[in-house]
Amino acid sequence: MHAHPLGTTSARPAPEIHLHRHRLRVTDLDHLGHVGNARLLDYFQEAQFALLDPRREHLFQTRGPAFLIAKHNVSFVRRLTFRDNPVEVETVVSRIGTCDIVVSSRLHDRGFVYSRCRTIWVACTLPEGTARRLDEEERARLTRFSGTVDEIPAH
């Protein structure tokens, strides 16, 4: 991998992988008994937001620092059906820029990957929505999860 002009990109494994467990609900299923694509995206957003704002300080605020989604790229690998055990969303920070970050996640259970997501988040100030620089505390936290995650085979 190479350095990005607005930040860093790393080919090294992340020192820490953010893990978010999500229990499936019957209401997440579509008429065929699969978890719907929109719900999978919800799982990714919840996991990524837990990484960005672990204390939920900025979740419902309307003023001050926040993060907005600029772009999602989701790959659906296999159908996810209901199960009693929670699925896991593993997340790493693929790139840290001046005012944006790229976050990569994968949803899996028992060694099978069901979906992958790459999201660009932009640090901003509300209510204006103007971009802002990442502060030192954010940058330090994100660096803990910066790198790549070993691929789990899709089987």
N, C-alpha and C positions, 0 to 999 in steps of 0.2 A: 504494500500500500504506500501511499505518498502523503506528504503534508498538504493540507488544503490551505488555500490562501487566506481563509478567514479563521482558521483554527488548526487543530491537530487531528490526524487520523492515525489510528494505531493498528498494527497487525499482531500485536502481542495479546495473549489472553488477558482478560480483565482480572485484576486482583480480587475482585469481589463481584459476584453476579447477584443482582437484586431478584429475589424470589417472592412471588405473590401467588397465593393459593386462592382458588375460586371454586366454591361449591355450586354445581349446576342446579338449576331450578326447573321444574316441569314447565313453567311458563316460558322458559328459554327455547323450547322446542317448536319447530315448525310442524306443519300437518303431516310430514313424512317421518317425524320422530327424531330429526336431526336438530342440533343447535343451529339456529339461523345465523347467516353471515353478519347481520347487524349486531347480534348479541356477541359474536366473537370479537368484533371491533370494540364493543363496550368492555369486554374483558381486558383487551390490550390497553385501552385508555385508562381504566382503573389501575392497572398494574404500573403503567408509566407515570401516572399522576402520583401514585404512592412513592415512586422513586424521586420525583421532582419536589414533592411537598409532603414529606413523611409525617409532619405534625399537623397537617391539614390547616395550616395558618392562612393560606391564601385561597382556599377552596371556594368560599362564598363571599369573599370581599369584593367590593365594587370600586375600591380606590387602592392605589399603591401597586407594588410589584406583583406580577402574575406571569403566567405562561399561556400562550395561545398556540393552537395547532395550525401549522402552515400547510402540511401535506401528510397524508397517509398513503402507504403502499402496502397492501395486504395480499399475501399469497395463501390461498386455501389449498392445503395438501391432501387432506382426507376428511370425510364426514365425521363429525363428533356426535355421538349418541349419548343418551342419558346414562349416568353412572352415579353411584352413591359417594365414591371417593372424590375429593376435589381434584381439579386439573391444576397444573402449575404453569405460570407464565414467568419465564426467565427473561430478564432485561439487562442490557448493557448499554453504555453510552459509546456510540461508534465514533462520534466527532464532537468536539467542543469548540465552538466558534466564539466570536466576540459577543454576539447577542443571540445566537441560536445554537441548538444542539441537535444531533441526529441520534435517535434512540432505536435500538434494534431489539425485538422481542420474539420469542417463540412460545407457542402454547403446546404443551405436551402432557402425556400421561402414560405411565408404564413403558417408557422407551419409544413411544410413537409420537411423532410430531403431527399436529393437526393443522396448524396454521403458523405463519410468520408475519411479522409486521415491522416496517421501518417507518418512523415518524420524524418529521422535522418540527421541533418546538421552537418558538421564538419568545424570548424574554421581553416583556412589555410592561408599561405602566398604565394602569386603569384610572379613570375612565377613558382617557384619550386613545389607548391602544397603541401608543407610539413605542417603537422598539427601544430597548435599553440595554446597557452592557450587563453581563452577568457579574454579580458581586463576588467578592473573594470567598465568602462562605458557601455560596452556590457552587462556585468553581471547585473548591476543595471537596465538597460532597460528591459532585459529579465525577471528579477524577478517580475516586475510589472504585467506580464502576466503569471506568474508561478502558476500552479494549475490544477484543472479539470474544465471542462465545463459541466453543467447539460445536460443530454441527452434530446434531443427533440425526442418524439416518432416518429417512422417512419410511423405511420398511416397505 
